[in-house]
């Protein structure tokens, strides 16, 4: 299922540390894709309250890079 990525305003007001689901919503990608990026070390993460959180800035950089390299993926 394809989801449209969030607007710049949504990115601005998103928390600095995101859940996998929040990261998926912001990028328009599936949670499985986000989890794969985490597993490959493409995103900066830390554990908060027993759950993995993704740094918003690293997600944005990764998302922009992926769009430049493979815009149709």
C-alpha positions in Angstrom: 0.0 0.0 0.0 1.4 3.4 -1.0 1.1 6.3 1.4 1.8 9.9 0.5 4.7 11.4 2.5 4.0 14.1 5.0 4.2 17.8 4.3 7.1 20.0 5.5 4.9 21.3 8.3 4.3 17.8 9.5 8.0 17.2 9.5 8.6 20.4 11.5 6.2 19.4 14.2 7.1 15.8 14.4 9.0 14.7 17.6 12.8 14.6 17.4 12.8 10.8 18.2 10.3 8.8 16.2 8.8 5.3 16.4 9.1 3.1 13.4 5.4 3.8 12.6 5.9 7.6 12.8 8.9 7.4 10.6 7.0 5.3 8.1 4.2 7.9 8.0 6.6 10.8 7.5 8.3 9.1 4.6 5.4 7.4 3.0 7.2 4.0 3.3 6.2 0.8 4.9 7.3 0.1 8.5 9.2 -2.9 7.2 11.3 -0.7 5.0 12.1 1.6 8.0 13.0 -1.4 10.1 15.4 -2.6 7.3 17.1 0.8 7.2 17.5 0.6 11.0 19.0 -2.9 10.8 21.4 -1.7 8.1 22.6 1.2 10.3 21.3 3.9 7.9 19.4 5.7 10.6 20.5 7.1 14.0 18.6 5.3 16.7 18.5 5.0 20.5 16.4 3.0 22.9 13.8 5.0 24.9 11.6 3.2 27.4 12.4 -0.2 25.9 11.6 0.8 22.3 13.8 1.8 19.4 13.4 5.5 18.4 14.7 7.0 15.2 16.3 10.5 15.1 14.2 12.7 12.8 17.2 14.5 11.3 18.8 11.2 10.2 15.5 10.0 8.8 15.2 13.2 6.7 18.7 12.9 5.3 18.2 9.2 4.5 14.8 9.9 2.9 16.2 12.7 0.7 19.1 10.5 -0.3 16.9 7.6 -1.2 14.7 9.9 -3.3 17.6 11.2 -5.2 19.0 7.7 -5.9 15.8 5.9 -6.5 12.8 8.2 -6.7 10.4 5.5 -7.8 11.1 3.1 -5.0 
